[in-house]
Amino acid sequence: MNKKDIDIHKALKQYFGFSKFKGLQEGVIKSIMNNDDTFVIMPTGGGKSLCYQLPALIKDGTAIVVSPLIALMKNQVDAMRGISSQHGIAHVLNSSLNKTEVAQVKGDIEKGITKLLYVAPESLIKEDYIEFLQAQNISFVAIDEAHCISEWGHDFRPEYRNLRNIIQKIDDVPIIGLTATATEKVQEDILKTLGMSDATTFKASFNRPNLFYDVRPKTKNIDGDIIRFIRGHADKSGIIYCLSRKKVEEIAQLLQVNGIKAVPYHAGLDAKTRAKHQDMFLMEDIDVVVATIAFGMGIDKPDVRFVIHHDIPKSLESYYQETGRAGRDGGEGYCLAYYAYKDIEKLEKFLSGKPIAEQEIGNALLQEVVGYAETSMSRRKYLLHYFGEEFDDVNGLGAEMDDNVVNPKKKHEAKSDLKLLLEVVRDTKEKYKSKELVNTLIGRVNALLKSHKTDEQSFFGCGKYKEGSYWMALIRQALVAGFIRKEIEQYGVVKITENGLKYIDTPTSFMMTEDHIYDETDDPSIVTNSKKAGAASDEVLVKLLKELQKSVAKKNKVPPYAVFQETSLEDMALKYPITMDELKNIYGVGEGKARKFGKPFLDLIAKYVEENDILRPDDFVVKSTGVNSGLKLYIIQNTDRKLPLEDIAKAKGLEFADLIEEMQRIVYSGTKINIDYCIDELLDEEQQEEIYEYFMESDSDRIQDAMDEFDGDYDDDELRLMRIKFISEVAN
């Protein structure tokens, strides 16, 4: 062991109290001590911060640490001050400081007291700071969250792009870039932009064997499902991520009224409240934080036991980083995500307002998320492949910690399909992305295929015997199996590998599992997966309730779904309501509905409970926050006043589709709404009659079924509005 080795081991014990390094830390620290440019890809919880903190404490001069997050800087400065008697050992230099504080920071740097200076990239570009730092002894520059440099990273910051020039202005010192998530594309981008292509690179495994990955269909019963899940993990710490501040507030309130200690966290709260809520979580005064992605970066709480994604994130890197906050101590970590393709469409809509280049990147990243959510292969294997890592799904650590592995779907032989797919990749000269390959296989023409005359080739449409979704699933599995790869430079373009070419010549068995189909059902129906969302409900009681539903419908001369929806019946068979108040708490049942149809159902359930000696799960009743009662009243009052629906939506800051959804909820729970004035402008009497008759005679109230029946004669909104009119008049 040479002198340098002894120094870093001694320093590790002296400053941090550890007797040995973790993972790749030792190699990284030696590289920095040798003044080499260094690039570190280390998942959350791997001990990245120590990689630059220790060399900064040992080396002469001050190390500059560039970080995008003020909260993260504050945490780290406090931690550094905790290991030294010198308060000035670490400082932050950002816009929150006044003149006196800035002078104090500069004084400590000049005296050689400050070993670590944390700066935001925006502060570093200030001319007076650059001039000041040019005159100081800088040991190296560490760039934390380095993926912010890349447009392909999940948290791109334009000001990061200019860091190389600024660093060169200050001094010619080594650079260390660090990130917790980076695909090959992002890695290449970081190294190129920082001008350190010859950097020594350290990449730790992305596998977190103690994390269990689970994706569930996002149904209208999601609130109850989340509450049941948290109650099943009582007194354990967890984070729930939502994409919007509004949803964060709603879910936090819902949890609170259901007796769960939870607080919201998002950028719209003032700094004092955010700090307070963060501390409450760290000190375990509360169990759950409901947050936007503003929460969690650099939060060093090792015993987070679950991370729930109420909304699927915009990229797999975000997902990986957010789930990585669970089980950092190596203990239990449950990662549960709710998925509905409707959420992806919302994100795509949001992207449509961005510049074209940004749209392309955003959509490519979204498709990777869709692939992960819909795949029925090992999610761990899929995720690790995304980060360029092979995983042995039989012997690999944590192989069984995955919903798809625990509940495997049926596999079938796809040897000839895979051969056909690979031939199409080869014969289209490897110039298409997945979507165009699928279009080529199923024979769907578009402008791009036409421009390359692909639609004139003999193989065009050779795979039309299968759905497009089948070929997309096969492309994903062929990628992970290594028969094809995605080009790094032209991201998303599919290339055939050496193994793929060999496979065409000598095909062998390839067992494929078809992707989950998350049904595109809408409110008021339910999204189902291979496992029914109400699988826990009492099947015998469901059958009895359905028979009663039919006889009540016959008596009232309405379709069965107009009495109670199937999802409501399943919820009854889960919660066994026997009073009017309990019935009102059932999904899709409001006061009007309960009063009109409820009595025979309550009588049947009470009798069934008594005869079968059933213990009723009182704690399964999810209390409503009443958040929507004001909105409900507003909608009813203003439709009575015949206010245009667009104006009602605008006044409440809702998308038109969200207003329709809200109105559906109102009529399905038993309250009448009169929107004739609005429908009369859209449809004539004959058209209204035709749609009305369809809903009266149909067994289903699904909009997709109505769309299929009318084959494009009416659009989605027209059918939804007619369904609201129908349910309001017939069922209420």
Secondary structure, DSSP 8 states (H G I E B T S, - for coil): --HHHHHHHHHIIIII--SS--TTHHHHHHHHHTT--EEEE--TTS-HHHHHHHHHHHSSSEEEEE-S-HHHHHHHHHHHHHT-S-GGGEEEESTT--HHHHHHHHHHHHTT--SEEEE-HHHHT-HHHHHHHHTS-EEEEEESSGGGG-TTSTT--GGGGGHHHHHHHH----EEEEES---HHHHHHHHHHTT-TT-EEEE-----TTEEEEEEE--TTHHHHHHHHHHHTTT-EEEEE-SSHHHHHHHHHHHHHTT--EEEE-TTS-HHHHHHHHHHHHTTSSSEEEE-TTS-TT---TTEEEEEESS--SSHHHHHHHHTTS-TTSS-EEEEEEE-HHHHHHHHHHHTTS-HHHHHHHHHHHHHHHHHHH--S-HHHHHHHHTT----TTTSTTTT-BHHHHS---EEE-HHHHHHHHHHHHHTTT--BHHHHHHHHHT---HHHHHTTGGGSTTTTTTTTS-HHHHHHHHHHHHHHTSEEE-TTTTTBEEE-HHHHHHHHS----EEE---------TTS----SS-TTTTS-HHHHHHHHHHHHHHHHHHTS-GGGTS-HHHHHHHHHH---SHHHHHTSTT--HHHHHHHHHHHHHHHHHHHHHTT----GGG------TTHHHHHHHHHHHHTT--HHHHHHHTT--HHHHHHHHHHHHHTT-----HHHHHHHS-HHHHHHHHHHHHH-S---HHHHHHHHTTSS-HHHHHHHHHHHHHHHT-
